[in-house]
Amino acid sequence: MLGSLGAILGDDVSEGMTLSLHATGTVMAHLWGATFAVGGVLKLYGLYWGRSTMEIPGLWLMSAGYAFYGITVVTGLGIGGLAAGILATVLAVGCLFKVRSIMRRARIVVRQNDAEAE
């Protein structure tokens, strides 16, 4: 949802983004929103249909979107953007932990399959 708003509205979606990116804010906000929205769609698709090959790239894109938002909101608003920046950073890290968890489970399955094949 947030990514779709960014893709549609541009820098109007976040005052922090507008203030920190100045003249390039609109273009960057549209790109950020599109990236974030695509990441969310891939994540949901992978989660719903059990396709980690789609979920992982979605999580990477979402992590990048959260990190970008966290940086721009704190840069643009200073202390006023600290709460949103911290929340966005925690969500970015959460996405990375989810990727790590999926990859760990995939390695375990591969090892089990290799052991059974021997």
Backbone as XML, in Angstrom:
<?xml version="1.0"?>
<chain id="A" units="angstrom">
  <residue number="1" name="MET">
    <atom name="N" x="0.822" y="-1.186" z="0.000"/>
    <atom name="CA" x="0.000" y="0.000" z="0.000"/>
    <atom name="C" x="0.867" y="1.252" z="0.000"/>
  </residue>
  <residue number="2" name="LEU">
    <atom name="N" x="1.842" y="1.311" z="0.910"/>
    <atom name="CA" x="2.714" y="2.472" z="1.002"/>
    <atom name="C" x="3.483" y="2.666" z="-0.296"/>
  </residue>
  <residue number="3" name="GLY">
    <atom name="N" x="3.967" y="1.589" z="-0.876"/>
    <atom name="CA" x="4.689" y="1.680" z="-2.141"/>
    <atom name="C" x="3.814" y="2.201" z="-3.260"/>
  </residue>
  <residue number="4" name="SER">
    <atom name="N" x="2.567" y="1.760" z="-3.301"/>
    <atom name="CA" x="1.641" y="2.233" z="-4.331"/>
    <atom name="C" x="1.406" y="3.731" z="-4.199"/>
  </residue>
  <residue number="5" name="LEU">
    <atom name="N" x="1.264" y="4.194" z="-2.961"/>
    <atom name="CA" x="1.089" y="5.635" z="-2.745"/>
    <atom name="C" x="2.309" y="6.407" z="-3.215"/>
  </residue>
  <residue number="6" name="GLY">
    <atom name="N" x="3.491" y="5.902" z="-2.917"/>
    <atom name="CA" x="4.711" y="6.564" z="-3.363"/>
    <atom name="C" x="4.826" y="6.599" z="-4.873"/>
  </residue>
  <residue number="7" name="ALA">
    <atom name="N" x="4.455" y="5.497" z="-5.519"/>
    <atom name="CA" x="4.521" y="5.438" z="-6.979"/>
    <atom name="C" x="3.535" y="6.409" z="-7.614"/>
  </residue>
  <residue number="8" name="ILE">
    <atom name="N" x="2.378" y="6.583" z="-6.994"/>
    <atom name="CA" x="1.341" y="7.452" z="-7.551"/>
    <atom name="C" x="1.571" y="8.920" z="-7.188"/>
  </residue>
  <residue number="9" name="LEU">
    <atom name="N" x="1.802" y="9.180" z="-5.913"/>
    <atom name="CA" x="1.879" y="10.558" z="-5.428"/>
    <atom name="C" x="3.260" y="11.185" z="-5.549"/>
  </residue>
  <residue number="10" name="GLY">
    <atom name="N" x="4.294" y="10.388" z="-5.626"/>
    <atom name="CA" x="5.645" y="10.937" z="-5.662"/>
    <atom name="C" x="6.045" y="11.464" z="-4.307"/>
  </residue>
  <residue number="11" name="ASP">
    <atom name="N" x="6.709" y="12.606" z="-4.281"/>
    <atom name="CA" x="7.238" y="13.121" z="-3.020"/>
    <atom name="C" x="6.160" y="13.689" z="-2.100"/>
  </residue>
  <residue number="12" name="ASP">
    <atom name="N" x="4.940" y="13.785" z="-2.556"/>
    <atom name="CA" x="3.851" y="14.229" z="-1.675"/>
    <atom name="C" x="3.516" y="13.183" z="-0.617"/>
  </residue>
  <residue number="13" name="VAL">
    <atom name="N" x="3.983" y="11.967" z="-0.785"/>
    <atom name="CA" x="3.685" y="10.902" z="0.158"/>
    <atom name="C" x="4.468" y="11.057" z="1.462"/>
  </residue>
  <residue number="14" name="SER">
    <atom name="N" x="5.599" y="11.771" z="1.416"/>
    <atom name="CA" x="6.429" y="11.912" z="2.618"/>
    <atom name="C" x="7.118" y="13.276" z="2.636"/>
  </residue>
  <residue number="15" name="GLU">
    <atom name="N" x="6.825" y="14.059" z="3.644"/>
    <atom name="CA" x="7.481" y="15.358" z="3.787"/>
    <atom name="C" x="8.978" y="15.176" z="4.015"/>
  </residue>
  <residue number="16" name="GLY">
    <atom name="N" x="9.344" y="14.153" z="4.781"/>
    <atom name="CA" x="10.760" y="13.881" z="5.030"/>
    <atom name="C" x="11.510" y="13.594" z="3.747"/>
  </residue>
  <residue number="17" name="MET">
    <atom name="N" x="10.893" y="12.841" z="2.840"/>
    <atom name="CA" x="11.517" y="12.531" z="1.563"/>
    <atom name="C" x="11.646" y="13.802" z="0.727"/>
  </residue>
  <residue number="18" name="THR">
    <atom name="N" x="10.619" y="14.621" z="0.731"/>
    <atom name="CA" x="10.642" y="15.874" z="-0.019"/>
    <atom name="C" x="11.768" y="16.772" z="0.463"/>
  </residue>
  <residue number="19" name="LEU">
    <atom name="N" x="11.899" y="16.912" z="1.763"/>
    <atom name="CA" x="12.913" y="17.797" z="2.325"/>
    <atom name="C" x="14.329" y="17.272" z="2.113"/>
  </residue>
  <residue number="20" name="SER">
    <atom name="N" x="14.517" y="15.962" z="2.206"/>
    <atom name="CA" x="15.873" y="15.425" z="2.103"/>
    <atom name="C" x="16.349" y="15.273" z="0.665"/>
  </residue>
  <residue number="21" name="LEU">
    <atom name="N" x="15.442" y="15.087" z="-0.269"/>
    <atom name="CA" x="15.851" y="14.852" z="-1.654"/>
    <atom name="C" x="15.765" y="16.090" z="-2.540"/>
  </residue>
  <residue number="22" name="HIS">
    <atom name="N" x="15.196" y="17.154" z="-2.057"/>
    <atom name="CA" x="15.092" y="18.443" z="-2.759"/>
    <atom name="C" x="14.545" y="18.276" z="-4.172"/>
  </residue>
  <residue number="23" name="ALA">
    <atom name="N" x="15.323" y="18.655" z="-5.160"/>
    <atom name="CA" x="14.852" y="18.702" z="-6.550"/>
    <atom name="C" x="14.576" y="17.317" z="-7.139"/>
  </residue>
  <residue number="24" name="THR">
    <atom name="N" x="15.250" y="16.288" z="-6.656"/>
    <atom name="CA" x="15.061" y="14.948" z="-7.219"/>
    <atom name="C" x="14.010" y="14.150" z="-6.455"/>
  </residue>
  <residue number="25" name="GLY">
    <atom name="N" x="13.340" y="14.801" z="-5.514"/>
    <atom name="CA" x="12.392" y="14.107" z="-4.653"/>
    <atom name="C" x="11.270" y="13.410" z="-5.385"/>
  </residue>
  <residue number="26" name="THR">
    <atom name="N" x="10.683" y="14.050" z="-6.377"/>
    <atom name="CA" x="9.545" y="13.453" z="-7.073"/>
    <atom name="C" x="9.954" y="12.186" z="-7.816"/>
  </residue>
  <residue number="27" name="VAL">
    <atom name="N" x="11.030" y="12.264" z="-8.580"/>
    <atom name="CA" x="11.490" y="11.103" z="-9.344"/>
    <atom name="C" x="11.873" y="9.966" z="-8.399"/>
  </residue>
  <residue number="28" name="MET">
    <atom name="N" x="12.648" y="10.279" z="-7.372"/>
    <atom name="CA" x="13.081" y="9.254" z="-6.428"/>
    <atom name="C" x="11.903" y="8.637" z="-5.689"/>
  </residue>
  <residue number="29" name="ALA">
    <atom name="N" x="10.931" y="9.450" z="-5.326"/>
    <atom name="CA" x="9.765" y="8.927" z="-4.614"/>
    <atom name="C" x="8.949" y="7.992" z="-5.499"/>
  </residue>
  <residue number="30" name="HIS">
    <atom name="N" x="8.817" y="8.328" z="-6.789"/>
    <atom name="CA" x="8.107" y="7.436" z="-7.705"/>
    <atom name="C" x="8.859" y="6.113" z="-7.858"/>
  </residue>
  <residue number="31" name="LEU">
    <atom name="N" x="10.182" y="6.185" z="-8.010"/>
    <atom name="CA" x="10.986" y="4.962" z="-8.122"/>
    <atom name="C" x="10.928" y="4.146" z="-6.837"/>
  </residue>
  <residue number="32" name="TRP">
    <atom name="N" x="11.032" y="4.837" z="-5.698"/>
    <atom name="CA" x="10.952" y="4.153" z="-4.407"/>
    <atom name="C" x="9.599" y="3.462" z="-4.272"/>
  </residue>
  <residue number="33" name="GLY">
    <atom name="N" x="8.541" y="4.167" z="-4.586"/>
    <atom name="CA" x="7.206" y="3.591" z="-4.462"/>
    <atom name="C" x="7.014" y="2.383" z="-5.362"/>
  </residue>
  <residue number="34" name="ALA">
    <atom name="N" x="7.479" y="2.489" z="-6.603"/>
    <atom name="CA" x="7.341" y="1.368" z="-7.533"/>
    <atom name="C" x="8.151" y="0.160" z="-7.050"/>
  </residue>
  <residue number="35" name="THR">
    <atom name="N" x="9.365" y="0.407" z="-6.591"/>
    <atom name="CA" x="10.204" y="-0.678" z="-6.073"/>
    <atom name="C" x="9.556" y="-1.338" z="-4.863"/>
  </residue>
  <residue number="36" name="PHE">
    <atom name="N" x="9.070" y="-0.513" z="-3.972"/>
    <atom name="CA" x="8.437" y="-1.005" z="-2.758"/>
    <atom name="C" x="7.164" y="-1.797" z="-3.079"/>
  </residue>
  <residue number="37" name="ALA">
    <atom name="N" x="6.368" y="-1.293" z="-4.015"/>
    <atom name="CA" x="5.129" y="-1.980" z="-4.399"/>
    <atom name="C" x="5.426" y="-3.322" z="-5.075"/>
  </residue>
  <residue number="38" name="VAL">
    <atom name="N" x="6.397" y="-3.345" z="-5.976"/>
    <atom name="CA" x="6.774" y="-4.599" z="-6.640"/>
    <atom name="C" x="7.284" y="-5.600" z="-5.612"/>
  </residue>
  <residue number="39" name="GLY">
    <atom name="N" x="8.088" y="-5.129" z="-4.680"/>
    <atom name="CA" x="8.579" y="-6.004" z="-3.617"/>
    <atom name="C" x="7.446" y="-6.610" z="-2.809"/>
  </residue>
  <residue number="40" name="GLY">
    <atom name="N" x="6.465" y="-5.794" z="-2.477"/>
    <atom name="CA" x="5.316" y="-6.292" z="-1.717"/>
    <atom name="C" x="4.513" y="-7.324" z="-2.490"/>
  </residue>
  <residue number="41" name="VAL">
    <atom name="N" x="4.315" y="-7.075" z="-3.789"/>
    <atom name="CA" x="3.566" y="-8.024" z="-4.623"/>
    <atom name="C" x="4.324" y="-9.347" z="-4.731"/>
  </residue>
  <residue number="42" name="LEU">
    <atom name="N" x="5.639" y="-9.275" z="-4.966"/>
    <atom name="CA" x="6.437" y="-10.503" z="-5.057"/>
    <atom name="C" x="6.418" y="-11.268" z="-3.742"/>
  </residue>
  <residue number="43" name="LYS">
    <atom name="N" x="6.516" y="-10.556" z="-2.645"/>
    <atom name="CA" x="6.510" y="-11.187" z="-1.326"/>
    <atom name="C" x="5.185" y="-11.898" z="-1.086"/>
  </residue>
  <residue number="44" name="LEU">
    <atom name="N" x="4.087" y="-11.223" z="-1.367"/>
    <atom name="CA" x="2.768" y="-11.835" z="-1.165"/>
    <atom name="C" x="2.543" y="-13.014" z="-2.106"/>
  </residue>
  <residue number="45" name="TYR">
    <atom name="N" x="2.957" y="-12.874" z="-3.363"/>
    <atom name="CA" x="2.824" y="-13.960" z="-4.319"/>
    <atom name="C" x="3.600" y="-15.189" z="-3.831"/>
  </residue>
  <residue number="46" name="GLY">
    <atom name="N" x="4.856" y="-14.960" z="-3.446"/>
    <atom name="CA" x="5.681" y="-16.068" z="-2.961"/>
    <atom name="C" x="5.135" y="-16.702" z="-1.705"/>
  </residue>
  <residue number="47" name="LEU">
    <atom name="N" x="4.622" y="-15.890" z="-0.805"/>
    <atom name="CA" x="4.066" y="-16.398" z="0.447"/>
    <atom name="C" x="2.795" y="-17.203" z="0.192"/>
  </residue>
  <residue number="48" name="TYR">
    <atom name="N" x="1.912" y="-16.677" z="-0.631"/>
    <atom name="CA" x="0.626" y="-17.330" z="-0.879"/>
    <atom name="C" x="0.783" y="-18.639" z="-1.641"/>
  </residue>
  <residue number="49" name="TRP">
    <atom name="N" x="1.650" y="-18.649" z="-2.664"/>
    <atom name="CA" x="1.808" y="-19.848" z="-3.474"/>
    <atom name="C" x="3.005" y="-20.699" z="-3.066"/>
  </residue>
  <residue number="50" name="GLY">
    <atom name="N" x="3.627" y="-20.381" z="-1.956"/>
    <atom name="CA" x="4.742" y="-21.176" z="-1.459"/>
    <atom name="C" x="5.956" y="-21.174" z="-2.367"/>
  </residue>
  <residue number="51" name="ARG">
    <atom name="N" x="6.222" y="-20.034" z="-2.972"/>
    <atom name="CA" x="7.344" y="-19.909" z="-3.903"/>
    <atom name="C" x="8.401" y="-18.977" z="-3.314"/>
  </residue>
  <residue number="52" name="SER">
    <atom name="N" x="9.356" y="-19.554" z="-2.617"/>
    <atom name="CA" x="10.400" y="-18.731" z="-1.994"/>
    <atom name="C" x="11.253" y="-18.031" z="-3.039"/>
  </residue>
  <residue number="53" name="THR">
    <atom name="N" x="11.292" y="-18.570" z="-4.269"/>
    <atom name="CA" x="12.050" y="-17.911" z="-5.332"/>
    <atom name="C" x="11.443" y="-16.572" z="-5.724"/>
  </residue>
  <residue number="54" name="MET">
    <atom name="N" x="10.195" y="-16.350" z="-5.386"/>
    <atom name="CA" x="9.552" y="-15.051" z="-5.601"/>
    <atom name="C" x="9.567" y="-14.223" z="-4.312"/>
  </residue>
  <residue number="55" name="GLU">
    <atom name="N" x="9.432" y="-14.897" z="-3.199"/>
    <atom name="CA" x="9.361" y="-14.198" z="-1.914"/>
    <atom name="C" x="10.682" y="-13.522" z="-1.568"/>
  </residue>
  <residue number="56" name="ILE">
    <atom name="N" x="11.793" y="-14.180" z="-1.827"/>
    <atom name="CA" x="13.103" y="-13.628" z="-1.460"/>
    <atom name="C" x="13.405" y="-12.311" z="-2.192"/>
  </residue>
  <residue number="57" name="PRO">
    <atom name="N" x="13.253" y="-12.244" z="-3.522"/>
    <atom name="CA" x="13.486" y="-10.942" z="-4.173"/>
    <atom name="C" x="12.516" y="-9.861" z="-3.667"/>
  </residue>
  <residue number="58" name="GLY">
    <atom name="N" x="11.292" y="-10.256" z="-3.379"/>
    <atom name="CA" x="10.334" y="-9.304" z="-2.824"/>
    <atom name="C" x="10.788" y="-8.762" z="-1.484"/>
  </residue>
  <residue number="59" name="LEU">
    <atom name="N" x="11.307" y="-9.643" z="-0.644"/>
    <atom name="CA" x="11.817" y="-9.206" z="0.665"/>
    <atom name="C" x="13.027" y="-8.293" z="0.517"/>
  </residue>
  <residue number="60" name="TRP">
    <atom name="N" x="13.903" y="-8.590" z="-0.445"/>
    <atom name="CA" x="15.057" y="-7.720" z="-0.681"/>
    <atom name="C" x="14.593" y="-6.326" z="-1.118"/>
  </residue>
  <residue number="61" name="LEU">
    <atom name="N" x="13.628" y="-6.271" z="-2.030"/>
    <atom name="CA" x="13.120" y="-4.974" z="-2.489"/>
    <atom name="C" x="12.436" y="-4.221" z="-1.354"/>
  </residue>
  <residue number="62" name="MET">
    <atom name="N" x="11.667" y="-4.941" z="-0.549"/>
    <atom name="CA" x="11.004" y="-4.295" z="0.584"/>
    <atom name="C" x="12.023" y="-3.778" z="1.591"/>
  </residue>
  <residue number="63" name="SER">
    <atom name="N" x="13.063" y="-4.551" z="1.832"/>
    <atom name="CA" x="14.107" y="-4.121" z="2.752"/>
    <atom name="C" x="14.772" y="-2.840" z="2.248"/>
  </residue>
  <residue number="64" name="ALA">
    <atom name="N" x="15.063" y="-2.800" z="0.965"/>
    <atom name="CA" x="15.655" y="-1.591" z="0.381"/>
    <atom name="C" x="14.699" y="-0.406" z="0.493"/>
  </residue>
  <residue number="65" name="GLY">
    <atom name="N" x="13.417" y="-0.649" z="0.257"/>
    <atom name="CA" x="12.426" y="0.418" z="0.368"/>
    <atom name="C" x="12.314" y="0.962" z="1.782"/>
  </residue>
  <residue number="66" name="TYR">
    <atom name="N" x="12.265" y="0.062" z="2.745"/>
    <atom name="CA" x="12.211" y="0.501" z="4.149"/>
    <atom name="C" x="13.471" y="1.273" z="4.531"/>
  </residue>
  <residue number="67" name="ALA">
    <atom name="N" x="14.628" y="0.773" z="4.118"/>
    <atom name="CA" x="15.890" y="1.436" z="4.457"/>
    <atom name="C" x="15.954" y="2.831" z="3.832"/>
  </residue>
  <residue number="68" name="PHE">
    <atom name="N" x="15.568" y="2.928" z="2.563"/>
    <atom name="CA" x="15.567" y="4.215" z="1.880"/>
    <atom name="C" x="14.625" y="5.195" z="2.572"/>
  </residue>
  <residue number="69" name="TYR">
    <atom name="N" x="13.444" y="4.726" z="2.909"/>
    <atom name="CA" x="12.490" y="5.589" z="3.596"/>
    <atom name="C" x="13.036" y="6.026" z="4.954"/>
  </residue>
  <residue number="70" name="GLY">
    <atom name="N" x="13.607" y="5.096" z="5.697"/>
    <atom name="CA" x="14.161" y="5.426" z="7.013"/>
    <atom name="C" x="15.236" y="6.491" z="6.926"/>
  </residue>
  <residue number="71" name="ILE">
    <atom name="N" x="16.104" y="6.364" z="5.947"/>
    <atom name="CA" x="17.181" y="7.340" z="5.781"/>
    <atom name="C" x="16.624" y="8.708" z="5.389"/>
  </residue>
  <residue number="72" name="THR">
    <atom name="N" x="15.724" y="8.725" z="4.412"/>
    <atom name="CA" x="15.221" y="10.019" z="3.931"/>
    <atom name="C" x="14.345" y="10.724" z="4.958"/>
  </residue>
  <residue number="73" name="VAL">
    <atom name="N" x="13.566" y="9.987" z="5.721"/>
    <atom name="CA" x="12.680" y="10.637" z="6.684"/>
    <atom name="C" x="13.486" y="11.230" z="7.837"/>
  </residue>
  <residue number="74" name="VAL">
    <atom name="N" x="14.529" y="10.551" z="8.272"/>
    <atom name="CA" x="15.363" y="11.099" z="9.348"/>
    <atom name="C" x="16.197" y="12.268" z="8.826"/>
  </residue>
  <residue number="75" name="THR">
    <atom name="N" x="16.729" y="12.132" z="7.613"/>
    <atom name="CA" x="17.504" y="13.218" z="7.020"/>
    <atom name="C" x="16.636" y="14.454" z="6.810"/>
  </residue>
  <residue number="76" name="GLY">
    <atom name="N" x="15.429" y="14.258" z="6.329"/>
    <atom name="CA" x="14.551" y="15.390" z="6.031"/>
    <atom name="C" x="13.924" y="16.036" z="7.249"/>
  </residue>
  <residue number="77" name="LEU">
    <atom name="N" x="13.547" y="15.233" z="8.246"/>
    <atom name="CA" x="12.814" y="15.767" z="9.396"/>
    <atom name="C" x="13.636" y="15.831" z="10.680"/>
  </residue>
  <residue number="78" name="GLY">
    <atom name="N" x="14.818" y="15.242" z="10.671"/>
    <atom name="CA" x="15.647" y="15.251" z="11.876"/>
    <atom name="C" x="14.980" y="14.470" z="12.996"/>
  </residue>
  <residue number="79" name="ILE">
    <atom name="N" x="14.961" y="15.063" z="14.189"/>
    <atom name="CA" x="14.376" y="14.399" z="15.361"/>
    <atom name="C" x="12.901" y="14.072" z="15.130"/>
  </residue>
  <residue number="80" name="GLY">
    <atom name="N" x="12.200" y="14.909" z="14.384"/>
    <atom name="CA" x="10.777" y="14.676" z="14.100"/>
    <atom name="C" x="10.532" y="13.410" z="13.290"/>
  </residue>
  <residue number="81" name="GLY">
    <atom name="N" x="11.531" y="12.965" z="12.553"/>
    <atom name="CA" x="11.380" y="11.750" z="11.753"/>
    <atom name="C" x="12.027" y="10.534" z="12.378"/>
  </residue>
  <residue number="82" name="LEU">
    <atom name="N" x="12.519" y="10.683" z="13.597"/>
    <atom name="CA" x="13.259" y="9.602" z="14.244"/>
    <atom name="C" x="12.399" y="8.356" z="14.478"/>
  </residue>
  <residue number="83" name="ALA">
    <atom name="N" x="11.170" y="8.537" z="14.953"/>
    <atom name="CA" x="10.304" y="7.379" z="15.218"/>
    <atom name="C" x="10.019" y="6.607" z="13.934"/>
  </residue>
  <residue number="84" name="ALA">
    <atom name="N" x="9.669" y="7.322" z="12.865"/>
    <atom name="CA" x="9.394" y="6.655" z="11.591"/>
    <atom name="C" x="10.660" y="6.025" z="11.030"/>
  </residue>
  <residue number="85" name="GLY">
    <atom name="N" x="11.794" y="6.693" z="11.204"/>
    <atom name="CA" x="13.056" y="6.152" z="10.718"/>
    <atom name="C" x="13.457" y="4.880" z="11.436"/>
  </residue>
  <residue number="86" name="ILE">
    <atom name="N" x="13.272" y="4.864" z="12.748"/>
    <atom name="CA" x="13.588" y="3.662" z="13.522"/>
    <atom name="C" x="12.660" y="2.519" z="13.134"/>
  </residue>
  <residue number="87" name="LEU">
    <atom name="N" x="11.380" y="2.810" z="13.006"/>
    <atom name="CA" x="10.416" y="1.779" z="12.617"/>
    <atom name="C" x="10.749" y="1.210" z="11.242"/>
  </residue>
  <residue number="88" name="ALA">
    <atom name="N" x="11.066" y="2.087" z="10.289"/>
    <atom name="CA" x="11.410" y="1.623" z="8.945"/>
    <atom name="C" x="12.681" y="0.772" z="8.971"/>
  </residue>
  <residue number="89" name="THR">
    <atom name="N" x="13.645" y="1.161" z="9.786"/>
    <atom name="CA" x="14.884" y="0.393" z="9.902"/>
    <atom name="C" x="14.626" y="-0.990" z="10.496"/>
  </residue>
  <residue number="90" name="VAL">
    <atom name="N" x="13.789" y="-1.047" z="11.509"/>
    <atom name="CA" x="13.438" y="-2.340" z="12.119"/>
    <atom name="C" x="12.734" y="-3.234" z="11.098"/>
  </residue>
  <residue number="91" name="LEU">
    <atom name="N" x="11.858" y="-2.666" z="10.294"/>
    <atom name="CA" x="11.171" y="-3.446" z="9.271"/>
    <atom name="C" x="12.149" y="-3.924" z="8.191"/>
  </residue>
  <residue number="92" name="ALA">
    <atom name="N" x="13.127" y="-3.088" z="7.830"/>
    <atom name="CA" x="14.138" y="-3.497" z="6.853"/>
    <atom name="C" x="14.950" y="-4.675" z="7.385"/>
  </residue>
  <residue number="93" name="VAL">
    <atom name="N" x="15.357" y="-4.581" z="8.629"/>
    <atom name="CA" x="16.120" y="-5.668" z="9.253"/>
    <atom name="C" x="15.258" y="-6.932" z="9.362"/>
  </residue>
  <residue number="94" name="GLY">
    <atom name="N" x="13.980" y="-6.763" z="9.685"/>
    <atom name="CA" x="13.071" y="-7.905" z="9.753"/>
    <atom name="C" x="12.964" y="-8.630" z="8.425"/>
  </residue>
  <residue number="95" name="CYS">
    <atom name="N" x="12.906" y="-7.878" z="7.329"/>
    <atom name="CA" x="12.876" y="-8.497" z="5.997"/>
    <atom name="C" x="14.152" y="-9.291" z="5.742"/>
  </residue>
  <residue number="96" name="LEU">
    <atom name="N" x="15.289" y="-8.741" z="6.147"/>
    <atom name="CA" x="16.553" y="-9.442" z="5.952"/>
    <atom name="C" x="16.632" y="-10.712" z="6.797"/>
  </residue>
  <residue number="97" name="PHE">
    <atom name="N" x="16.113" y="-10.658" z="8.017"/>
    <atom name="CA" x="16.071" y="-11.864" z="8.849"/>
    <atom name="C" x="15.170" y="-12.928" z="8.231"/>
  </residue>
  <residue number="98" name="LYS">
    <atom name="N" x="14.074" y="-12.519" z="7.617"/>
    <atom name="CA" x="13.177" y="-13.468" z="6.955"/>
    <atom name="C" x="13.886" y="-14.127" z="5.773"/>
  </residue>
  <residue number="99" name="VAL">
    <atom name="N" x="14.646" y="-13.348" z="5.001"/>
    <atom name="CA" x="15.424" y="-13.911" z="3.892"/>
    <atom name="C" x="16.423" y="-14.931" z="4.432"/>
  </residue>
  <residue number="100" name="ARG">
    <atom name="N" x="17.094" y="-14.573" z="5.508"/>
    <atom name="CA" x="18.069" y="-15.480" z="6.119"/>
    <atom name="C" x="17.400" y="-16.775" z="6.573"/>
  </residue>
  <residue number="101" name="SER">
    <atom name="N" x="16.231" y="-16.659" z="7.153"/>
    <atom name="CA" x="15.504" y="-17.833" z="7.628"/>
    <atom name="C" x="15.106" y="-18.749" z="6.463"/>
  </residue>
  <residue number="102" name="ILE">
    <atom name="N" x="14.607" y="-18.163" z="5.401"/>
    <atom name="CA" x="14.208" y="-18.958" z="4.230"/>
    <atom name="C" x="15.425" y="-19.657" z="3.636"/>
  </residue>
  <residue number="103" name="MET">
    <atom name="N" x="16.520" y="-18.927" z="3.514"/>
    <atom name="CA" x="17.730" y="-19.513" z="2.934"/>
    <atom name="C" x="18.293" y="-20.629" z="3.813"/>
  </residue>
  <residue number="104" name="ARG">
    <atom name="N" x="18.228" y="-20.455" z="5.119"/>
    <atom name="CA" x="18.705" y="-21.494" z="6.034"/>
    <atom name="C" x="17.868" y="-22.761" z="5.868"/>
  </residue>
  <residue number="105" name="ARG">
    <atom name="N" x="16.548" y="-22.602" z="5.817"/>
    <atom name="CA" x="15.680" y="-23.773" z="5.634"/>
    <atom name="C" x="15.942" y="-24.447" z="4.297"/>
  </residue>
  <residue number="106" name="ALA">
    <atom name="N" x="16.199" y="-23.665" z="3.263"/>
    <atom name="CA" x="16.486" y="-24.243" z="1.945"/>
    <atom name="C" x="17.782" y="-25.050" z="1.977"/>
  </residue>
  <residue number="107" name="ARG">
    <atom name="N" x="18.809" y="-24.538" z="2.657"/>
    <atom name="CA" x="20.066" y="-25.285" z="2.764"/>
    <atom name="C" x="19.879" y="-26.602" z="3.518"/>
  </residue>
  <residue number="108" name="ILE">
    <atom name="N" x="19.064" y="-26.584" z="4.562"/>
    <atom name="CA" x="18.793" y="-27.806" z="5.330"/>
    <atom name="C" x="18.104" y="-28.842" z="4.452"/>
  </residue>
  <residue number="109" name="VAL">
    <atom name="N" x="17.128" y="-28.406" z="3.665"/>
    <atom name="CA" x="16.411" y="-29.330" z="2.781"/>
    <atom name="C" x="17.360" y="-29.919" z="1.743"/>
  </residue>
  <residue number="110" name="VAL">
    <atom name="N" x="18.230" y="-29.088" z="1.183"/>
    <atom name="CA" x="19.189" y="-29.574" z="0.188"/>
    <atom name="C" x="20.124" y="-30.610" z="0.815"/>
  </residue>
  <residue number="111" name="ARG">
    <atom name="N" x="20.601" y="-30.339" z="2.009"/>
    <atom name="CA" x="21.494" y="-31.296" z="2.693"/>
    <atom name="C" x="20.762" y="-32.611" z="2.961"/>
  </residue>
  <residue number="112" name="GLN">
    <atom name="N" x="19.513" y="-32.539" z="3.390"/>
    <atom name="CA" x="18.746" y="-33.752" z="3.651"/>
    <atom name="C" x="18.538" y="-34.546" z="2.370"/>
  </residue>
  <residue number="113" name="ASN">
    <atom name="N" x="18.232" y="-33.856" z="1.289"/>
    <atom name="CA" x="18.041" y="-34.537" z="0.008"/>
    <atom name="C" x="19.340" y="-35.184" z="-0.487"/>
  </residue>
  <residue number="114" name="ASP">
    <atom name="N" x="20.463" y="-34.474" z="-0.277"/>
    <atom name="CA" x="21.765" y="-35.047" z="-0.655"/>
    <atom name="C" x="22.080" y="-36.273" z="0.185"/>
  </residue>
  <residue number="115" name="ALA">
    <atom name="N" x="21.779" y="-36.219" z="1.472"/>
    <atom name="CA" x="22.047" y="-37.355" z="2.365"/>
    <atom name="C" x="21.187" y="-38.553" z="1.985"/>
  </residue>
  <residue number="116" name="GLU">
    <atom name="N" x="19.938" y="-38.310" z="1.605"/>
    <atom name="CA" x="19.047" y="-39.404" z="1.211"/>
    <atom name="C" x="19.471" y="-40.012" z="-0.118"/>
  </residue>
  <residue number="117" name="ALA">
    <atom name="N" x="20.050" y="-39.210" z="-0.991"/>
    <atom name="CA" x="20.463" y="-39.694" z="-2.311"/>
    <atom name="C" x="21.712" y="-40.582" z="-2.221"/>
  </residue>
  <residue number="118" name="GLU">
    <atom name="N" x="22.489" y="-40.420" z="-1.166"/>
    <atom name="CA" x="23.718" y="-41.208" z="-1.031"/>
    <atom name="C" x="23.492" y="-42.575" z="-0.540"/>
  </residue>
</chain>
